[in-house]
Amino acid sequence: MKTIDELLAEGVRGKRVFVRADLNVPLAGGTITDDGRIRAVQPTIAKLAEAGARVVVASHLGRPKGEPDPAFSLAPAAQRLGELLGQDVAFATDTVGASAKETVAALADGRVAVIENLRFNAGETSKDDAERGAFADRLAELADVYVGDGFGAVHRKHASVFDLPARLPHAAGYLIATEVGVLKKLTADVKRPYVVVLGGAKVSDKLAVIDQLLGKADRILIGGGMAYTFLKAQGHEIGISLLQEDQIPVVLEYLARAEKLGVELVLPVDILASSDFPDLKGKTPAEFITVDADKIPADKEGLDIGPKTRELYASKIADAETVFWNGPVGVFEHPDYANGTKAIAQALTESGAFTVVGGGDSAAAVRTLGFDENAFGHISTGGGASLEYLEGKTLPGLAALEV
C-alpha cells in the first residue's frame, strides 16, 4: 500500500488530489455535534495543501436515497474543515455536475474544496458494477491522484471507495495508515491479557467478531442490549429487554466454546431496569430499579449495567495489557443510564493498557461523557470497519489501495 509520504516525495504541486474522507458527522439542526471525524482527516488534507496540491475532498453523510437532500448536505462539514485548516474551503453544490467542475477548475495550488455528499448520486452505493463504475469515471475527471483516508467507509464497496482508486494513481492517507496499524496490534503479537468489551443493541452485529475473538482474546465482557440475548440463552428472565431470539442457538454455542477454550465470557450480574424507555430528547429523570441480572421483572427493560457489574468489569480491565471496546453498555444518551458506559471508559483510562475505542457510538460516548481523547491509545473513526477487520474480512477500500 503506497503511503502519502511516498506520494508527497514524488511531488503533488499543481495536481488535483482527490481525498476520499469520512466527514459523516452527527448534525443537530444543521450544527455539528461531534467533529472528531473531520479532525481525524485534517492532517492528510493539510499536508497535501502545504505541498501545493489542489485538494478535492469528498465524503458521504448519512443515508440519503441517491438524490439531493438538504438535511444531509456536507456544507457544515466544509465550513468546519475550513476553520480547522485556517483557510476558506470552497464548496461545490453537486458531486460531478457543473458546480463540482467549476469549483475544482478554480482551485489554486494549496487550496481545498469539498464536493457535495457523494450519496446524492445513486451510482455511489449501487450494487450494479456498471452504474457504480460510471459514477467513478465521472469522479475521476475531477482529479489526477487519489488518496484514500475515509476509514469509516473502507468496508463499503462504493464507487468512491472501491472503483475510483483503480482509475487513478493512489495512496493511503495518514488516518488509514494509523487505523490499520492499530488494528494489527489487535490481531498479531497482542500483548496480554487481552480484554474485549462489546456492547450495542444487537447481538447479531457482533456475532462474527465474537467468533474470531474467542480464539484470540483472554476475556470478553458483554454489555448493552446484546447482553439480554446471552442472559436469555442461560435461561434467565429478561422482561421486555431487547432480545434476538433467533440468535440464541449461536449464543449457546459461543458460551460453550468460551468455556472449552478457557476464555472468560463475562455477563452482567446486575441491571438498571425500567418499565419505560427513557425520553432521550428531554432527558427527563428516569424511574428505574437495580436488580440482579437473572431477576429482571417481566414488565421491565434492562437499560444499563448495574453498580456491581461496573465494579466487576473494571476489575477485569484493570490488569489488561490490550483492550478493545466497541459499543456502549447502556443507553448512555440519557444521564441516568450513562454510568455503565462511563465506568468502562474510566476503567480504560486507568488500566495502563494499550486501549482502542472502536468508533461509532463508543467514540461518541467518550466525547459526550467528557473524557480526554488523549487518555486512550486510539479512538477509531470507523466502528463497522474496525469490526469487519477484526472479523478477518477483506475490506474493499483497503484492497483497492493495495493494488
One Martini backbone bead per residue (centre of mass of N, CA, C, O) as a GRO file, in nm:
protein
  403
    1MET     BB    1   0.092   0.040   0.027
    2LYS     BB    2   0.079   0.354  -0.048
    3THR     BB    3   0.202   0.642   0.073
    4ILE     BB    4   0.184   0.977   0.127
    5ASP     BB    5   0.490   1.025   0.144
    6GLU     BB    6   0.551   0.909  -0.134
    7LEU     BB    7   0.374   1.105  -0.287
    8LEU     BB    8   0.515   1.368  -0.191
    9ALA     BB    9   0.798   1.293  -0.306
   10GLU     BB   10   0.689   1.317  -0.610
   11GLY     BB   11   0.476   1.532  -0.621
   12VAL     BB   12   0.174   1.774  -0.604
   13ARG     BB   13   0.205   2.023  -0.746
   14GLY     BB   14  -0.091   2.113  -0.921
   15LYS     BB   15  -0.249   1.875  -0.827
   16ARG     BB   16  -0.535   1.677  -0.827
   17VAL     BB   17  -0.653   1.573  -0.507
   18PHE     BB   18  -0.838   1.300  -0.408
   19VAL     BB   19  -1.021   1.289  -0.100
   20ARG     BB   20  -1.136   1.019   0.082
   21ALA     BB   21  -1.343   1.089   0.326
   22ASP     BB   22  -1.489   1.118   0.672
   23LEU     BB   23  -1.779   1.343   0.718
   24ASN     BB   24  -1.977   1.168   0.913
   25VAL     BB   25  -2.149   1.376   1.094
   26PRO     BB   26  -2.324   1.493   1.348
   27LEU     BB   27  -2.653   1.647   1.340
   28ALA     BB   28  -2.820   1.956   1.473
   29GLY     BB   29  -2.970   2.171   1.290
   30GLY     BB   30  -2.683   2.195   1.120
   31THR     BB   31  -2.510   2.109   1.369
   32ILE     BB   32  -2.217   2.008   1.493
   33THR     BB   33  -2.156   1.762   1.761
   34ASP     BB   34  -1.904   1.599   1.610
   35ASP     BB   35  -1.560   1.654   1.476
   36GLY     BB   36  -1.367   1.401   1.473
   37ARG     BB   37  -1.352   1.322   1.165
   38ILE     BB   38  -1.232   1.587   1.067
   39ARG     BB   39  -0.977   1.588   1.248
   40ALA     BB   40  -0.862   1.313   1.139
   41VAL     BB   41  -0.816   1.429   0.826
   42GLN     BB   42  -0.656   1.696   0.837
   43PRO     BB   43  -0.352   1.614   0.805
   44THR     BB   44  -0.374   1.527   0.509
   45ILE     BB   45  -0.486   1.788   0.386
   46ALA     BB   46  -0.268   1.983   0.492
   47LYS     BB   47  -0.022   1.846   0.357
   48LEU     BB   48  -0.116   1.878   0.065
   49ALA     BB   49  -0.147   2.187   0.069
   50GLU     BB   50   0.149   2.252   0.150
   51ALA     BB   51   0.247   2.099  -0.129
   52GLY     BB   52   0.034   2.227  -0.361
   53ALA     BB   53  -0.227   2.106  -0.376
   54ARG     BB   54  -0.546   2.028  -0.521
   55VAL     BB   55  -0.805   1.977  -0.300
   56VAL     BB   56  -1.047   1.704  -0.314
   57VAL     BB   57  -1.323   1.661  -0.112
   58ALA     BB   58  -1.487   1.350  -0.011
   59SER     BB   59  -1.825   1.237   0.094
   60HIS     BB   60  -2.040   1.118   0.322
   61LEU     BB   61  -2.389   1.159   0.463
   62GLY     BB   62  -2.561   0.939   0.559
   63ARG     BB   63  -2.896   0.823   0.400
   64PRO     BB   64  -2.953   0.897   0.120
   65LYS     BB   65  -3.159   0.826  -0.187
   66GLY     BB   66  -2.976   0.919  -0.447
   67GLU     BB   67  -3.046   1.224  -0.362
   68PRO     BB   68  -3.103   1.528  -0.289
   69ASP     BB   69  -3.057   1.646   0.067
   70PRO     BB   70  -3.033   1.900   0.287
   71ALA     BB   71  -2.996   1.725   0.555
   72PHE     BB   72  -2.708   1.599   0.399
   73SER     BB   73  -2.518   1.821   0.389
   74LEU     BB   74  -2.164   1.927   0.370
   75ALA     BB   75  -2.141   2.228   0.449
   76PRO     BB   76  -2.067   2.217   0.755
   77ALA     BB   77  -1.805   2.054   0.711
   78ALA     BB   78  -1.660   2.258   0.530
   79GLN     BB   79  -1.652   2.485   0.737
   80ARG     BB   80  -1.496   2.330   0.958
   81LEU     BB   81  -1.247   2.266   0.790
   82GLY     BB   82  -1.164   2.560   0.747
   83GLU     BB   83  -1.115   2.622   1.047
   84LEU     BB   84  -0.889   2.406   1.086
   85LEU     BB   85  -0.704   2.514   0.838
   86GLY     BB   86  -0.721   2.837   0.791
   87GLN     BB   87  -0.928   2.829   0.538
   88ASP     BB   88  -1.098   2.864   0.262
   89VAL     BB   89  -1.361   2.648   0.159
   90ALA     BB   90  -1.479   2.515  -0.101
   91PHE     BB   91  -1.822   2.462  -0.245
   92ALA     BB   92  -1.999   2.207  -0.392
   93THR     BB   93  -2.346   2.144  -0.494
   94ASP     BB   94  -2.213   1.888  -0.621
   95THR     BB   95  -2.038   1.607  -0.759
   96VAL     BB   96  -2.033   1.609  -1.118
   97GLY     BB   97  -2.110   1.882  -1.200
   98ALA     BB   98  -2.080   2.209  -1.257
   99SER     BB   99  -1.987   2.291  -0.972
  100ALA     BB  100  -1.752   2.092  -0.944
  101LYS     BB  101  -1.593   2.176  -1.196
  102GLU     BB  102  -1.562   2.478  -1.125
  103THR     BB  103  -1.433   2.451  -0.845
  104VAL     BB  104  -1.183   2.287  -0.931
  105ALA     BB  105  -1.081   2.480  -1.159
  106ALA     BB  106  -1.040   2.726  -0.935
  107LEU     BB  107  -0.807   2.600  -0.806
  108ALA     BB  108  -0.535   2.651  -0.622
  109ASP     BB  109  -0.254   2.614  -0.491
  110GLY     BB  110  -0.329   2.492  -0.165
  111ARG     BB  111  -0.627   2.430  -0.206
  112VAL     BB  112  -0.977   2.374  -0.095
  113ALA     BB  113  -1.238   2.128  -0.162
  114VAL     BB  114  -1.591   2.050  -0.141
  115ILE     BB  115  -1.808   1.808  -0.218
  116GLU     BB  116  -2.090   1.677  -0.233
  117ASN     BB  117  -2.270   1.427  -0.143
  118LEU     BB  118  -2.223   1.119  -0.281
  119ARG     BB  119  -2.523   1.002  -0.209
  120PHE     BB  120  -2.672   1.188  -0.430
  121ASN     BB  121  -2.563   0.945  -0.595
  122ALA     BB  122  -2.652   0.628  -0.691
  123GLY     BB  123  -2.364   0.522  -0.784
  124GLU     BB  124  -2.214   0.496  -0.512
  125THR     BB  125  -2.413   0.236  -0.393
  126SER     BB  126  -2.425   0.049  -0.613
  127LYS     BB  127  -2.452  -0.300  -0.717
  128ASP     BB  128  -2.380  -0.200  -0.995
  129ASP     BB  129  -2.093  -0.190  -1.163
  130ALA     BB  130  -2.161   0.007  -1.394
  131GLU     BB  131  -2.285   0.239  -1.230
  132ARG     BB  132  -2.047   0.277  -1.044
  133GLY     BB  133  -1.831   0.320  -1.267
  134ALA     BB  134  -1.957   0.574  -1.396
  135PHE     BB  135  -1.918   0.751  -1.145
  136ALA     BB  136  -1.610   0.713  -1.123
  137ASP     BB  137  -1.543   0.844  -1.394
  138ARG     BB  138  -1.646   1.129  -1.313
  139LEU     BB  139  -1.461   1.167  -1.068
  140ALA     BB  140  -1.187   1.135  -1.225
  141GLU     BB  141  -1.215   1.416  -1.375
  142LEU     BB  142  -1.129   1.579  -1.094
  143ALA     BB  143  -0.846   1.409  -1.113
  144ASP     BB  144  -0.499   1.274  -1.065
  145VAL     BB  145  -0.533   1.182  -0.760
  146TYR     BB  146  -0.556   0.931  -0.493
  147VAL     BB  147  -0.686   0.950  -0.147
  148GLY     BB  148  -0.725   0.729   0.116
  149ASP     BB  149  -0.917   0.845   0.438
  150GLY     BB  150  -1.201   0.670   0.486
  151PHE     BB  151  -1.232   0.440   0.715
  152GLY     BB  152  -1.552   0.431   0.766
  153ALA     BB  153  -1.574   0.311   0.435
  154VAL     BB  154  -1.386   0.047   0.362
  155HIS     BB  155  -1.640  -0.171   0.387
  156ARG     BB  156  -1.730  -0.040   0.113
  157LYS     BB  157  -1.863  -0.097  -0.222
  158HIS     BB  158  -1.783   0.196  -0.346
  159ALA     BB  159  -1.696   0.414  -0.580
  160SER     BB  160  -1.496   0.602  -0.398
  161VAL     BB  161  -1.353   0.338  -0.265
  162PHE     BB  162  -1.316   0.109  -0.506
  163ASP     BB  163  -1.319   0.228  -0.811
  164LEU     BB  164  -1.141   0.490  -0.823
  165PRO     BB  165  -0.846   0.382  -0.766
  166ALA     BB  166  -0.834   0.228  -1.052
  167ARG     BB  167  -0.822   0.530  -1.212
  168LEU     BB  168  -0.581   0.611  -1.013
  169PRO     BB  169  -0.342   0.720  -0.855
  170HIS     BB  170  -0.249   0.579  -0.524
  171ALA     BB  171  -0.312   0.639  -0.164
  172ALA     BB  172  -0.258   0.649   0.178
  173GLY     BB  173  -0.348   0.797   0.447
  174TYR     BB  174  -0.290   0.864   0.774
  175LEU     BB  175  -0.544   0.737   0.897
  176ILE     BB  176  -0.533   0.458   0.771
  177ALA     BB  177  -0.253   0.385   0.872
  178THR     BB  178  -0.327   0.402   1.170
  179GLU     BB  179  -0.566   0.205   1.184
  180VAL     BB  180  -0.414  -0.046   1.079
  181GLY     BB  181  -0.191  -0.047   1.291
  182VAL     BB  182  -0.379  -0.091   1.532
  183LEU     BB  183  -0.525  -0.355   1.436
  184LYS     BB  184  -0.266  -0.528   1.433
  185LYS     BB  185  -0.240  -0.517   1.751
  186LEU     BB  186  -0.519  -0.704   1.766
  187THR     BB  187  -0.394  -0.965   1.573
  188ALA     BB  188  -0.076  -0.927   1.639
  189ASP     BB  189   0.113  -0.956   1.899
  190VAL     BB  190  -0.049  -0.960   2.162
  191LYS     BB  191  -0.095  -0.811   2.456
  192ARG     BB  192  -0.111  -0.958   2.781
  193PRO     BB  193  -0.407  -0.913   2.858
  194TYR     BB  194  -0.698  -0.959   2.645
  195VAL     BB  195  -0.961  -0.719   2.623
  196VAL     BB  196  -1.315  -0.732   2.548
  197VAL     BB  197  -1.569  -0.486   2.471
  198LEU     BB  198  -1.923  -0.548   2.424
  199GLY     BB  199  -2.188  -0.370   2.270
  200GLY     BB  200  -2.504  -0.282   2.211
  201ALA     BB  201  -2.798  -0.397   2.071
  202LYS     BB  202  -2.693  -0.628   1.865
  203VAL     BB  203  -2.574  -0.945   1.849
  204SER     BB  204  -2.552  -0.984   1.535
  205ASP     BB  205  -2.324  -0.758   1.498
  206LYS     BB  206  -2.106  -0.952   1.688
  207LEU     BB  207  -2.068  -1.256   1.612
  208ALA     BB  208  -1.818  -1.259   1.424
  209VAL     BB  209  -1.619  -1.134   1.632
  210ILE     BB  210  -1.654  -1.345   1.849
  211ASP     BB  211  -1.560  -1.584   1.683
  212GLN     BB  212  -1.266  -1.470   1.656
  213LEU     BB  213  -1.203  -1.393   1.967
  214LEU     BB  214  -1.215  -1.679   2.103
  215GLY     BB  215  -0.902  -1.726   1.989
  216LYS     BB  216  -0.766  -1.440   2.128
  217ALA     BB  217  -0.902  -1.372   2.381
  218ASP     BB  218  -0.931  -1.370   2.738
  219ARG     BB  219  -1.168  -1.145   2.745
  220ILE     BB  220  -1.535  -1.105   2.740
  221LEU     BB  221  -1.740  -0.823   2.759
  222ILE     BB  222  -2.091  -0.788   2.816
  223GLY     BB  223  -2.327  -0.546   2.681
  224GLY     BB  224  -2.610  -0.414   2.647
  225GLY     BB  225  -2.859  -0.537   2.450
  226MET     BB  226  -2.700  -0.810   2.386
  227ALA     BB  227  -2.702  -0.941   2.677
  228TYR     BB  228  -3.002  -1.059   2.681
  229THR     BB  229  -2.951  -1.301   2.499
  230PHE     BB  230  -2.754  -1.440   2.690
  231LEU     BB  231  -2.941  -1.456   2.938
  232LYS     BB  232  -3.162  -1.618   2.796
  233ALA     BB  233  -2.981  -1.863   2.721
  234GLN     BB  234  -2.950  -1.921   3.044
  235GLY     BB  235  -3.269  -1.885   3.151
  236HIS     BB  236  -3.347  -1.592   3.192
  237GLU     BB  237  -3.514  -1.322   3.295
  238ILE     BB  238  -3.582  -1.013   3.072
  239GLY     BB  239  -3.846  -0.926   2.997
  240ILE     BB  240  -3.846  -0.631   2.770
  241SER     BB  241  -3.590  -0.680   2.656
  242LEU     BB  242  -3.370  -0.715   2.437
  243LEU     BB  243  -3.426  -0.959   2.161
  244GLN     BB  244  -3.265  -1.242   1.980
  245GLU     BB  245  -3.392  -1.542   1.949
  246ASP     BB  246  -3.245  -1.657   1.685
  247GLN     BB  247  -2.948  -1.636   1.846
  248ILE     BB  248  -2.932  -1.849   2.077
  249PRO     BB  249  -2.777  -2.091   1.953
  250VAL     BB  250  -2.513  -1.933   1.906
  251VAL     BB  251  -2.468  -1.838   2.194
  252LEU     BB  252  -2.443  -2.120   2.317
  253GLU     BB  253  -2.196  -2.199   2.154
  254TYR     BB  254  -2.010  -1.970   2.263
  255LEU     BB  255  -2.022  -2.046   2.560
  256ALA     BB  256  -1.896  -2.327   2.519
  257ARG     BB  257  -1.633  -2.239   2.380
  258ALA     BB  258  -1.523  -2.058   2.601
  259GLU     BB  259  -1.495  -2.281   2.812
  260LYS     BB  260  -1.306  -2.468   2.644
  261LEU     BB  261  -1.081  -2.224   2.589
  262GLY     BB  262  -1.065  -2.024   2.849
  263VAL     BB  263  -1.271  -1.795   2.807
  264GLU     BB  264  -1.388  -1.506   2.934
  265LEU     BB  265  -1.745  -1.472   2.958
  266VAL     BB  266  -1.891  -1.171   3.057
  267LEU     BB  267  -2.172  -1.094   3.251
  268PRO     BB  268  -2.409  -0.947   3.395
  269VAL     BB  269  -2.526  -0.910   3.750
  270ASP     BB  270  -2.655  -0.621   3.701
  271ILE     BB  271  -2.951  -0.399   3.662
  272LEU     BB  272  -3.111  -0.139   3.491
  273ALA     BB  273  -3.467  -0.099   3.529
  274SER     BB  274  -3.763  -0.039   3.317
  275SER     BB  275  -4.085   0.039   3.181
  276ASP     BB  276  -3.936   0.282   3.030
  277PHE     BB  277  -3.818   0.447   2.783
  278PRO     BB  278  -3.626   0.706   2.758
  279ASP     BB  279  -3.612   1.054   2.731
  280LEU     BB  280  -3.366   1.182   2.531
  281LYS     BB  281  -3.439   1.473   2.462
  282GLY     BB  282  -3.519   1.574   2.766
  283LYS     BB  283  -3.389   1.410   3.001
  284THR     BB  284  -3.568   1.289   3.196
  285PRO     BB  285  -3.625   1.139   3.463
  286ALA     BB  286  -3.576   0.815   3.572
  287GLU     BB  287  -3.744   0.504   3.631
  288PHE     BB  288  -3.565   0.274   3.845
  289ILE     BB  289  -3.410  -0.043   3.896
  290THR     BB  290  -3.206  -0.266   4.085
  291VAL     BB  291  -3.105  -0.583   3.950
  292ASP     BB  292  -3.062  -0.885   3.898
  293ALA     BB  293  -2.991  -1.039   3.598
  294ASP     BB  294  -3.193  -1.297   3.689
  295LYS     BB  295  -3.438  -1.059   3.795
  296ILE     BB  296  -3.614  -0.945   3.572
  297PRO     BB  297  -3.892  -0.808   3.530
  298ALA     BB  298  -4.152  -0.864   3.310
  299ASP     BB  299  -4.207  -0.522   3.286
  300LYS     BB  300  -3.893  -0.488   3.221
  301GLU     BB  301  -3.600  -0.294   3.109
  302GLY     BB  302  -3.283  -0.306   3.015
  303LEU     BB  303  -3.039  -0.003   3.029
  304ASP     BB  304  -2.808  -0.103   3.233
  305ILE     BB  305  -2.552  -0.143   3.420
  306GLY     BB  306  -2.462  -0.211   3.730
  307PRO     BB  307  -2.255  -0.160   4.002
  308LYS     BB  308  -2.136  -0.451   4.011
  309THR     BB  309  -2.058  -0.460   3.711
  310ARG     BB  310  -1.871  -0.220   3.707
  311GLU     BB  311  -1.666  -0.346   3.902
  312LEU     BB  312  -1.613  -0.606   3.750
  313TYR     BB  313  -1.514  -0.483   3.478
  314ALA     BB  314  -1.285  -0.314   3.597
  315SER     BB  315  -1.127  -0.566   3.705
  316LYS     BB  316  -1.091  -0.697   3.411
  317ILE     BB  317  -0.917  -0.438   3.307
  318ALA     BB  318  -0.682  -0.355   3.504
  319ASP     BB  319  -0.458  -0.593   3.388
  320ALA     BB  320  -0.438  -0.504   3.113
  321GLU     BB  321  -0.266  -0.462   2.785
  322THR     BB  322  -0.534  -0.505   2.608
  323VAL     BB  323  -0.804  -0.295   2.462
  324PHE     BB  324  -1.132  -0.354   2.322
  325TRP     BB  325  -1.398  -0.116   2.231
  326ASN     BB  326  -1.752  -0.194   2.137
  327GLY     BB  327  -1.998  -0.039   2.269
  328PRO     BB  328  -2.234   0.041   2.463
  329VAL     BB  329  -2.384  -0.061   2.794
  330GLY     BB  330  -2.595   0.176   2.745
  331VAL     BB  331  -2.809   0.458   2.762
  332PHE     BB  332  -2.598   0.721   2.742
  333GLU     BB  333  -2.788   0.964   2.649
  334HIS     BB  334  -2.876   0.913   2.942
  335PRO     BB  335  -2.771   0.994   3.255
  336ASP     BB  336  -2.905   0.742   3.410
  337TYR     BB  337  -2.752   0.538   3.166
  338ALA     BB  338  -2.418   0.620   3.174
  339ASN     BB  339  -2.243   0.471   3.398
  340GLY     BB  340  -2.142   0.221   3.250
  341THR     BB  341  -1.986   0.359   3.019
  342LYS     BB  342  -1.816   0.535   3.205
  343ALA     BB  343  -1.673   0.297   3.351
  344ILE     BB  344  -1.529   0.185   3.106
  345ALA     BB  345  -1.369   0.435   3.028
  346GLN     BB  346  -1.226   0.469   3.300
  347ALA     BB  347  -1.083   0.192   3.301
  348LEU     BB  348  -0.911   0.246   3.052
  349THR     BB  349  -0.754   0.499   3.165
  350GLU     BB  350  -0.642   0.314   3.429
  351SER     BB  351  -0.486   0.047   3.311
  352GLY     BB  352  -0.220   0.081   3.106
  353ALA     BB  353  -0.319   0.011   2.840
  354PHE     BB  354  -0.386  -0.068   2.517
  355THR     BB  355  -0.637   0.145   2.381
  356VAL     BB  356  -0.948   0.077   2.194
  357VAL     BB  357  -1.187   0.270   2.030
  358GLY     BB  358  -1.448   0.141   1.804
  359GLY     BB  359  -1.621   0.365   1.739
  360GLY     BB  360  -1.896   0.524   1.700
  361ASP     BB  361  -2.067   0.518   1.993
  362SER     BB  362  -1.810   0.505   2.161
  363ALA     BB  363  -1.685   0.770   2.069
  364ALA     BB  364  -1.927   0.946   2.141
  365ALA     BB  365  -1.927   0.880   2.443
  366VAL     BB  366  -1.653   0.988   2.522
  367ARG     BB  367  -1.726   1.283   2.445
  368THR     BB  368  -1.998   1.323   2.592
  369LEU     BB  369  -1.857   1.237   2.885
  370GLY     BB  370  -1.567   1.409   2.891
  371PHE     BB  371  -1.324   1.276   2.770
  372ASP     BB  372  -0.996   1.242   2.707
  373GLU     BB  373  -0.865   1.134   2.417
  374ASN     BB  374  -0.559   1.100   2.529
  375ALA     BB  375  -0.641   0.853   2.732
  376PHE     BB  376  -0.624   0.697   2.466
  377GLY     BB  377  -0.472   0.520   2.229
  378HIS     BB  378  -0.747   0.485   2.041
  379ILE     BB  379  -0.985   0.645   1.815
  380SER     BB  380  -1.201   0.539   1.606
  381THR     BB  381  -1.378   0.614   1.286
  382GLY     BB  382  -1.463   0.284   1.252
  383GLY     BB  383  -1.671   0.052   1.358
  384GLY     BB  384  -1.738  -0.140   1.119
  385ALA     BB  385  -1.448  -0.166   1.011
  386SER     BB  386  -1.317  -0.279   1.263
  387LEU     BB  387  -1.486  -0.535   1.288
  388GLU     BB  388  -1.424  -0.655   1.005
  389TYR     BB  389  -1.125  -0.681   1.051
  390LEU     BB  390  -1.148  -0.872   1.305
  391GLU     BB  391  -1.309  -1.091   1.128
  392GLY     BB  392  -1.123  -1.113   0.847
  393LYS     BB  393  -1.205  -0.925   0.636
  394THR     BB  394  -1.230  -0.786   0.328
  395LEU     BB  395  -1.161  -0.452   0.247
  396PRO     BB  396  -1.224  -0.277  -0.028
  397GLY     BB  397  -1.062  -0.006   0.033
  398LEU     BB  398  -0.792  -0.154   0.091
  399ALA     BB  399  -0.763  -0.332  -0.159
  400ALA     BB  400  -0.753  -0.088  -0.363
  401LEU     BB  401  -0.473   0.029  -0.237
  402GLU     BB  402  -0.295  -0.245  -0.297
  403VAL     BB  403  -0.282  -0.236  -0.627
   0.00000   0.00000   0.00000
